[in-house]
Amino acid sequence: PFKNAVLGFVCGRDAGQTMTDILSICEHYPAPALHVLMNFMSTHDTVRAITAIAGESCEGRDRYWQSARRLTPEQYENGRRLMTLAYAMIFTLPGIPSIYYGDEIGMTGMADPWNRAPMNWDDPDEKLLESVRELLHKRRDNPVLQTGYLEVEAVDADTLRITRCAREGKDVFGEPLAGKAVMVKVSRK
């Protein structure tokens, strides 16, 4: 469920509406389920996230049209920037960040079968990969990002502030949670 909210935000949806979407998702899941959701940006059944973010929609398009689509260098650069924001959100929200193979190195592709190409280690996007590594380490090293309470604020139409924190030294399950609150500001500006 977070995928649509995150993709919507990075593709231009108002931060206030995105905040409402995220909080609504959290209200509909009990904590034990919310904190084990697989949060992903792409899967084998969807257009690769960087293509969905930066390219043309393939809705209503035939396979022939999809087979000829490639991101321009400008589209790719914009997609990388927005993909980094999307990952910052996914790694901050409740649940388990899940990465479809190749997304971490910038693989592109329309709907099946173009989203299922073999792993491309010959030309990885090292900049995107390093961003994902940093987020993985931050998530691993900050238990508050795993089971802390969630606070979301729309700073303006293009900016969200996502905070994970303990309350009275406890996490959402009532277990002790040490460490400082973590605040992530994501902005399309």
Secondary structure, 3 states (H helix, E strand, C coil): CHHHHHHHHHCCCCHHHHHHHHHHHHHHCCHHHHCCCEECCCCCCCCCHHHHHHCCCCCCCCHHHHHCCCCCHHHHHHHHHHHHHHHHHHHHCCCEECCCCCHHHCCCCCCCCHHHCCCCCCCCCHHHHHHHHHHHHHHHHCCHHHHCEEEEEEEECCEEEEEEECECCECCCCCECCCCCEEEEEECC
